[in-house]
């Protein structure tokens, strides 16, 4: 834990928003501690405010953030007040806690942090140890939604996995498992079946669950879990499906076919994987409409799908030179990116800058991405668990003969700011520049390109 003292982690008072955020982030060295005992104790001491809220619980390896964006936007357009809890954030710590698509006010976050601080001090002195950064953030989110802004429904994204994730403290009205892939294997297990068991941990007795999972072994786990919990399972390819109809420069259209009806939907987010995410979300909305008396008229619902946006996902942030940001950071994300780039954009050469965290499944990532890249600039995110750029270079070199273009040029530049300048100077008018990898890198690059001065980025 370095030079941190008890007073850094458990200060006597919080004087400002900045101090509150520093304190919460100061809990990061406690890492991820699977288990719900600390959050359960916190909720109990606060009077179980989570029981007063309606949650849509979203888990999955990829597509959680985009699915949360689709859910939030469509429900908002249909006239509902929506709370949204997501991670990591792209610009500012307050992005994680939104009410009707607006961040929690800084002074409200400070007030709630002050409320939670004595509880954290108290629990830190027990055998359970101090609550983690994510546990404190989750407690603040629940307090915000239950006691400050009172949304009709809360879109509730898991942090990691599902079964032992802190967000699993809640009993939702419907659950969504977007997909399952190789990510966080150090915590969740190294087979699809093991990872599926962790994600399936959000399935609650009698609560309907929607999933876009496709691997047979993962489907078997979901079916077994849902049956054991007597939860209705709506599975892509079985109870519902989608057909992609048209791909345009600014939108794509798909036909959703579900158990209750068919509907043509236009979405603003690019890539076939976003059609899949939208289909899962539409099935969730159909469950809400059919069984939970949500009033969801077609016109505002379709407006919601068309206008939903999620930063850092195939996002064109600069026109001259053309620079696209995409937070693909695992093999599944890389596969979607490699498929989507040539479909959405026309270019002569593709120049890619990337940086990763050290805990990712990088070999599988490169196998998908290298065949489409002309110049690869390897850099390092400004984050404590960054992957060494030379170590990434060794992986790429290992694959260069078989997976990459023969003329692929590889550049190692540890300083991400210099790497970005290099990317911009290399990307000519007919070319495309892409920044990808960990969202910690995407966040910094996005702030630099959009000249955002208040970017904080992180978990």
C-alpha positions as CSV (number, residue, x, y, z in Angstrom):
1,X,0.0,0.0,0.0
2,X,3.0,2.3,-0.3
3,X,3.2,5.3,1.9
4,X,-0.5,5.6,2.7
5,X,-1.4,6.2,6.3
6,X,-4.6,5.4,8.2
7,X,-5.4,9.1,8.0
8,X,-5.1,9.1,4.2
9,X,-7.5,6.3,4.0
10,X,-9.8,7.3,6.8
11,X,-9.6,11.1,7.2
12,X,-11.3,12.8,10.1
13,X,-13.3,15.1,7.8
14,X,-13.9,15.9,4.2
15,X,-13.7,19.6,3.4
16,X,-14.4,19.6,-0.4
17,X,-15.5,17.6,-3.4
18,X,-11.9,17.1,-4.4
19,X,-11.1,15.7,-0.9
20,X,-14.0,13.4,-1.1
21,X,-12.9,12.0,-4.5
22,X,-9.3,11.7,-3.3
23,X,-10.5,9.8,-0.2
24,X,-12.7,7.4,-2.2
25,X,-9.9,6.8,-4.8
26,X,-7.5,6.4,-1.9
27,X,-9.3,3.2,-1.0
28,X,-8.1,1.7,-4.3
29,X,-5.0,0.0,-2.8
30,X,-7.4,-2.3,-0.9
31,X,-8.1,-3.7,-4.4
32,X,-11.0,-5.9,-5.3
33,X,-12.2,-7.9,-2.4
34,X,-14.9,-10.4,-3.5
35,X,-17.7,-10.7,-1.1
36,X,-20.8,-8.8,0.0
37,X,-20.3,-8.7,3.8
38,X,-19.0,-5.1,4.0
39,X,-21.7,-3.6,1.6
40,X,-24.4,-5.6,3.4
41,X,-23.3,-4.2,6.7
42,X,-23.2,-0.7,5.3
43,X,-26.7,-1.0,3.8
44,X,-28.0,-2.4,7.1
45,X,-26.6,0.5,9.1
46,X,-28.1,3.0,6.6
47,X,-31.6,1.3,6.8
48,X,-31.4,-0.7,3.6
49,X,-32.2,2.1,1.2
50,X,-31.6,-0.2,-1.8
51,X,-35.0,-1.9,-1.0
52,X,-36.9,1.2,-2.0
53,X,-35.5,1.2,-5.6
54,X,-36.3,-0.6,-8.9
55,X,-33.1,-1.9,-10.6
56,X,-32.2,-3.2,-14.0
57,X,-29.0,-5.1,-13.3
58,X,-26.6,-5.3,-16.2
59,X,-23.6,-7.7,-16.4
60,X,-21.4,-9.0,-19.2
61,X,-17.9,-8.9,-20.5
62,X,-18.4,-6.4,-23.3
63,X,-21.4,-4.1,-24.1
64,X,-22.4,-3.2,-20.6
65,X,-21.8,0.5,-21.0
66,X,-23.5,0.7,-24.4
67,X,-26.5,-1.3,-23.1
68,X,-26.8,1.0,-20.1
69,X,-26.8,4.0,-22.5
70,X,-29.5,2.4,-24.6
71,X,-31.6,1.6,-21.5
72,X,-31.2,5.0,-20.0
73,X,-32.0,6.9,-23.2
74,X,-35.0,4.9,-24.2
75,X,-36.6,5.0,-20.7
76,X,-35.9,8.7,-20.5
77,X,-37.5,9.4,-23.9
78,X,-40.5,7.4,-22.7
79,X,-41.0,9.8,-19.8
80,X,-39.3,7.9,-16.9
81,X,-36.9,9.4,-14.4
82,X,-33.7,7.2,-14.6
83,X,-30.8,6.7,-12.3
84,X,-27.6,5.3,-14.0
85,X,-24.6,3.8,-12.1
86,X,-21.7,2.8,-14.4
87,X,-17.9,2.3,-14.3
88,X,-15.2,3.2,-15.2
89,X,-15.8,6.8,-16.0
90,X,-14.4,8.6,-19.0
91,X,-14.3,12.2,-18.0
92,X,-15.1,12.9,-14.3
93,X,-15.8,10.9,-11.1
94,X,-19.4,12.2,-11.0
95,X,-20.1,10.5,-14.4
96,X,-20.6,7.3,-12.5
97,X,-23.7,8.6,-10.7
98,X,-26.3,10.1,-13.1
99,X,-29.9,11.1,-12.7
100,X,-31.8,11.8,-15.9
101,X,-28.4,11.7,-17.8
102,X,-26.9,14.5,-15.6
103,X,-24.0,13.9,-13.2
104,X,-24.5,14.0,-9.5
105,X,-23.7,17.6,-8.3
106,X,-20.3,17.9,-6.6
107,X,-21.8,19.2,-3.4
108,X,-24.2,16.3,-3.2
109,X,-21.4,13.8,-3.6
110,X,-19.5,15.5,-0.8
111,X,-22.5,15.4,1.5
112,X,-23.0,11.7,0.9
113,X,-19.3,10.9,1.2
114,X,-19.4,12.6,4.6
115,X,-22.4,10.4,5.6
116,X,-20.6,7.2,4.6
117,X,-17.2,8.1,6.1
118,X,-18.0,7.3,9.8
119,X,-19.4,3.9,8.6
120,X,-16.3,3.1,6.7
121,X,-14.1,4.0,9.7
122,X,-16.3,1.7,11.9
123,X,-16.2,-1.3,9.5
124,X,-12.4,-0.8,9.0
125,X,-11.9,-1.6,12.6
126,X,-13.7,-4.9,12.4
127,X,-12.3,-8.2,11.1
128,X,-14.0,-7.4,7.7
129,X,-11.4,-4.6,7.1
130,X,-12.0,-1.3,5.3
131,X,-14.7,-1.2,2.5
132,X,-13.1,-0.8,-0.9
133,X,-13.4,2.1,-3.3
134,X,-16.0,0.3,-5.3
135,X,-18.0,-0.5,-2.2
136,X,-18.0,3.1,-1.0
137,X,-19.0,4.3,-4.5
138,X,-21.9,1.8,-4.6
139,X,-23.1,2.9,-1.2
140,X,-23.1,6.5,-2.3
141,X,-25.0,5.6,-5.5
142,X,-27.7,3.9,-3.5
143,X,-28.0,6.8,-1.1
144,X,-28.2,9.2,-4.0
145,X,-30.9,7.4,-5.8
146,X,-32.9,6.3,-2.7
147,X,-32.8,9.5,-0.6
148,X,-31.9,12.5,-2.9
149,X,-33.4,12.1,-6.5
150,X,-35.9,9.2,-6.4
151,X,-35.7,7.8,-10.0
152,X,-38.5,5.6,-11.3
153,X,-35.9,3.0,-12.2
154,X,-32.1,2.6,-11.8
155,X,-29.9,1.2,-14.6
156,X,-27.3,-0.7,-12.5
157,X,-24.0,-1.9,-14.0
158,X,-21.9,-4.6,-12.4
159,X,-18.3,-3.7,-11.7
160,X,-16.7,-7.1,-12.1
161,X,-18.3,-10.5,-12.7
162,X,-21.7,-10.7,-11.0
163,X,-22.0,-13.3,-8.2
164,X,-19.6,-11.7,-5.8
165,X,-19.8,-8.2,-7.3
166,X,-20.8,-5.4,-4.8
167,X,-23.7,-4.4,-7.0
168,X,-25.3,-7.8,-6.4
169,X,-26.6,-6.5,-3.1
170,X,-29.8,-5.5,-5.0
171,X,-32.8,-7.6,-6.2
172,X,-33.7,-6.1,-9.6
173,X,-36.9,-6.2,-11.6
174,X,-35.1,-7.6,-14.6
175,X,-31.5,-8.6,-15.3
176,X,-29.4,-8.4,-18.5
177,X,-26.3,-10.4,-19.3
178,X,-24.8,-8.9,-22.5
179,X,-22.2,-11.5,-23.4
180,X,-19.4,-13.6,-21.9
181,X,-15.7,-13.5,-22.9
182,X,-12.2,-13.7,-21.6
183,X,-11.7,-10.8,-19.2
184,X,-10.6,-10.4,-15.6
185,X,-9.6,-14.0,-15.7
186,X,-7.4,-13.5,-12.6
187,X,-10.6,-13.1,-10.6
188,X,-13.4,-14.8,-12.6
189,X,-11.7,-18.0,-13.8
190,X,-10.0,-19.1,-17.0
191,X,-12.8,-21.0,-18.8
192,X,-16.0,-19.6,-20.4
193,X,-18.0,-21.9,-18.1
194,X,-16.3,-20.5,-15.0
195,X,-16.8,-16.9,-16.1
196,X,-20.4,-17.7,-17.0
197,X,-21.1,-19.0,-13.5
198,X,-19.8,-15.7,-12.1
199,X,-22.0,-13.6,-14.4
200,X,-25.0,-15.8,-13.8
201,X,-24.7,-14.9,-10.2
202,X,-26.9,-11.9,-10.8
203,X,-29.9,-14.1,-11.6
204,X,-32.3,-13.8,-8.7
205,X,-35.3,-16.1,-7.8
206,X,-38.3,-15.3,-10.0
207,X,-36.6,-12.3,-11.7
208,X,-36.6,-12.4,-15.5
209,X,-33.2,-12.4,-17.2
210,X,-32.3,-11.5,-20.8
211,X,-29.0,-12.6,-22.4
212,X,-27.1,-12.2,-25.7
213,X,-24.6,-14.9,-24.7
214,X,-23.7,-17.2,-27.6
215,X,-21.2,-19.9,-26.5
216,X,-23.0,-23.3,-25.9
217,X,-21.2,-23.9,-22.5
218,X,-22.2,-20.4,-21.3
219,X,-25.8,-20.9,-22.4
220,X,-25.9,-24.2,-20.6
221,X,-24.8,-22.4,-17.3
222,X,-27.4,-19.7,-17.8
223,X,-30.2,-22.2,-18.5
224,X,-29.3,-24.3,-15.5
225,X,-29.1,-21.2,-13.2
226,X,-32.3,-19.7,-14.4
227,X,-34.2,-23.0,-14.0
228,X,-32.8,-23.4,-10.5
229,X,-34.0,-19.9,-9.6
230,X,-37.3,-20.3,-11.5
231,X,-36.4,-17.2,-13.5
232,X,-37.7,-16.8,-17.0
233,X,-34.7,-16.6,-19.4
234,X,-34.9,-14.8,-22.7
235,X,-32.0,-15.8,-24.9
236,X,-30.8,-14.3,-28.2
237,X,-31.3,-16.8,-30.9
238,X,-34.1,-18.6,-29.0
239,X,-36.8,-16.3,-27.6
240,X,-35.7,-13.2,-29.6
241,X,-33.4,-12.4,-32.5
242,X,-32.3,-9.5,-34.7
243,X,-31.6,-9.0,-38.4
244,X,-29.3,-6.2,-39.6
245,X,-31.0,-4.3,-42.4
246,X,-28.9,-1.3,-43.4
247,X,-25.6,0.4,-42.5
248,X,-25.3,4.1,-43.1
249,X,-22.6,6.7,-42.3
250,X,-24.4,8.0,-39.2
251,X,-26.8,5.1,-38.2
252,X,-27.8,1.5,-38.9
253,X,-31.1,-0.2,-38.8
254,X,-32.2,-3.7,-37.6
255,X,-35.3,-5.7,-37.3
256,X,-36.0,-7.0,-33.7
257,X,-38.1,-10.1,-33.6
258,X,-39.3,-11.0,-30.1
259,X,-41.9,-13.2,-28.4
260,X,-44.5,-10.4,-28.5
261,X,-43.8,-8.5,-31.7
262,X,-41.4,-7.3,-34.4
263,X,-40.0,-3.8,-34.7
264,X,-37.6,-2.0,-37.0
265,X,-35.1,0.0,-35.0
266,X,-32.5,2.6,-36.1
267,X,-29.5,3.1,-33.8
268,X,-26.9,5.8,-33.9
269,X,-24.1,3.7,-32.4
270,X,-22.0,2.0,-35.0
271,X,-20.9,-1.7,-35.4
272,X,-22.8,-4.9,-35.6
273,X,-22.1,-5.6,-32.0
274,X,-24.3,-2.5,-31.2
275,X,-27.2,-4.2,-33.0
276,X,-26.7,-7.1,-30.7
277,X,-26.6,-4.8,-27.6
278,X,-29.7,-3.0,-28.8
279,X,-31.6,-6.3,-29.3
280,X,-30.9,-7.4,-25.7
281,X,-32.0,-4.0,-24.5
282,X,-35.2,-4.1,-26.6
283,X,-36.0,-7.5,-25.0
284,X,-35.5,-6.0,-21.5
285,X,-37.9,-3.2,-22.5
286,X,-40.4,-5.7,-23.8
287,X,-40.3,-7.6,-20.5
288,X,-40.9,-4.2,-18.7
289,X,-43.8,-3.4,-21.0
290,X,-45.5,-6.8,-21.0
291,X,-45.1,-7.9,-17.4
292,X,-44.3,-4.8,-15.3
293,X,-46.8,-2.3,-16.7
294,X,-44.2,0.2,-18.1
295,X,-45.7,2.5,-20.6
296,X,-43.3,2.5,-23.6
297,X,-44.8,4.1,-26.7
298,X,-43.1,3.3,-30.0
299,X,-42.2,6.8,-31.1
300,X,-40.2,7.9,-28.1
301,X,-38.7,4.4,-27.7
302,X,-37.3,4.5,-31.2
303,X,-36.0,8.1,-30.6
304,X,-34.1,6.7,-27.6
305,X,-32.4,4.0,-29.6
306,X,-31.5,6.5,-32.4
307,X,-30.0,9.1,-30.0
308,X,-28.3,6.9,-27.5
309,X,-24.5,7.6,-27.2
310,X,-21.6,6.1,-25.3
311,X,-18.3,7.9,-25.3
312,X,-15.2,6.1,-26.5
313,X,-17.0,3.5,-28.6
314,X,-16.2,3.9,-32.3
315,X,-16.3,7.6,-31.5
316,X,-15.0,10.0,-34.2
317,X,-13.5,12.8,-32.1
318,X,-11.4,14.6,-34.7
319,X,-12.0,15.3,-38.4
320,X,-8.5,16.5,-39.5
321,X,-6.8,14.1,-39.2
322,X,-9.6,11.6,-38.6
323,X,-9.1,10.1,-35.2
324,X,-11.5,7.4,-33.8
325,X,-11.5,6.3,-30.1
326,X,-12.6,2.8,-29.1
327,X,-12.2,1.2,-25.7
328,X,-11.7,-2.4,-27.0
329,X,-9.5,-4.0,-24.4
330,X,-10.1,-7.8,-24.7
331,X,-10.3,-10.3,-27.5
332,X,-14.1,-9.9,-28.0
333,X,-13.7,-6.1,-28.1
334,X,-10.9,-6.4,-30.6
335,X,-12.9,-8.8,-32.8
336,X,-15.8,-6.3,-32.9
337,X,-13.5,-3.4,-33.6
338,X,-11.6,-5.2,-36.4
339,X,-15.0,-6.0,-38.0
340,X,-16.5,-2.6,-37.6
341,X,-13.7,-0.2,-38.7
342,X,-13.6,-1.2,-42.4
343,X,-17.4,-1.3,-42.4
344,X,-18.0,2.1,-40.9
345,X,-15.0,4.1,-42.3
346,X,-13.3,4.3,-45.7
347,X,-9.5,4.7,-45.4
348,X,-6.2,4.0,-47.3
349,X,-4.0,3.2,-44.2
350,X,-5.0,2.4,-40.6
351,X,-2.7,3.8,-37.9
352,X,-3.4,2.5,-34.5
353,X,-2.2,3.7,-31.0
354,X,-2.8,1.4,-28.1
355,X,-2.0,1.0,-24.4
356,X,-3.1,-1.8,-22.1
357,X,-3.4,-2.8,-18.4
358,X,-1.2,-5.7,-17.3
359,X,-4.1,-8.1,-16.4
360,X,-5.6,-8.6,-19.8
361,X,-5.7,-11.4,-22.4
362,X,-3.6,-9.6,-24.9
363,X,-2.5,-12.4,-27.3
364,X,-6.1,-13.0,-28.4
365,X,-6.6,-9.3,-28.7
366,X,-3.7,-8.9,-31.2
367,X,-4.8,-11.9,-33.3
368,X,-8.0,-10.0,-34.1
369,X,-6.5,-6.5,-34.6
370,X,-3.1,-7.0,-36.3
371,X,-4.4,-8.1,-39.7
372,X,-6.0,-4.7,-40.4
373,X,-3.3,-2.4,-39.1
374,X,-0.6,-0.6,-41.1
375,X,1.2,1.3,-38.3
376,X,1.0,0.2,-34.6
377,X,2.1,2.7,-31.9
378,X,2.5,1.0,-28.6
379,X,2.3,3.2,-25.5
380,X,1.4,3.2,-21.8
381,X,-1.6,4.6,-20.1
382,X,-1.0,6.9,-17.2
383,X,-2.2,4.3,-14.6
384,X,-0.6,2.2,-11.9
385,X,-1.4,-1.2,-13.5
386,X,-0.2,-0.3,-17.0
387,X,1.3,-2.9,-19.3
388,X,4.9,-2.2,-20.2
389,X,5.0,-1.1,-23.9
390,X,8.1,-3.3,-24.6
391,X,6.3,-6.3,-23.2
392,X,3.4,-5.6,-25.7
393,X,6.0,-5.2,-28.4
394,X,7.3,-8.8,-27.7
395,X,3.8,-10.2,-28.0
396,X,3.3,-8.4,-31.4
397,X,6.7,-9.5,-32.7
398,X,5.8,-13.1,-31.8
399,X,2.6,-12.8,-34.0
400,X,4.0,-10.6,-36.8
401,X,4.9,-13.3,-39.2
402,X,1.6,-15.1,-39.1
403,X,-1.1,-12.7,-38.1
404,X,0.0,-9.2,-39.3
405,X,0.6,-7.5,-42.6
406,X,4.1,-8.0,-43.9
407,X,4.8,-4.3,-44.0
408,X,3.4,-3.6,-40.5
409,X,5.4,-0.9,-38.8
410,X,5.7,-1.0,-35.0
411,X,6.7,2.0,-32.9
412,X,7.2,1.9,-29.1
413,X,6.6,5.3,-27.4
414,X,6.0,5.1,-23.7
415,X,4.7,8.6,-23.3
416,X,1.1,8.6,-24.5
417,X,1.2,12.4,-25.3
418,X,4.1,11.9,-27.7
419,X,2.5,8.7,-29.1
420,X,-0.7,10.8,-29.8
421,X,1.3,13.5,-31.6
422,X,3.0,10.7,-33.6
423,X,-0.4,9.2,-34.5
424,X,-1.7,12.6,-35.6
425,X,1.3,13.4,-37.8
426,X,1.2,10.0,-39.5
427,X,-2.5,10.1,-40.3
428,X,-2.9,11.7,-43.7
429,X,-6.1,12.9,-45.3
430,X,-7.2,9.5,-46.7
431,X,-6.0,7.6,-43.6
432,X,-7.7,6.7,-40.3
433,X,-6.1,7.1,-36.9
434,X,-7.5,4.9,-34.1
435,X,-6.7,5.0,-30.3
436,X,-7.7,1.8,-28.5
437,X,-7.0,-0.3,-25.5
438,X,-7.8,0.4,-21.8
439,X,-10.4,3.1,-21.1
440,X,-7.8,4.8,-18.8
441,X,-5.9,5.7,-22.0
442,X,-9.0,6.5,-24.0
443,X,-10.1,8.9,-21.2
444,X,-6.8,10.9,-21.3
445,X,-6.6,11.0,-25.1
446,X,-10.3,12.1,-25.4
447,X,-9.7,14.9,-22.9
448,X,-6.6,16.0,-24.8
449,X,-8.3,16.0,-28.2
450,X,-11.6,17.6,-27.0
451,X,-9.6,20.1,-24.8
452,X,-11.5,19.0,-21.6
453,X,-9.7,20.6,-18.6
454,X,-11.7,18.9,-15.9
455,X,-11.0,15.3,-16.9
456,X,-10.3,13.0,-13.9
457,X,-10.7,9.5,-15.5
458,X,-10.6,6.2,-13.7
459,X,-12.6,3.7,-11.6
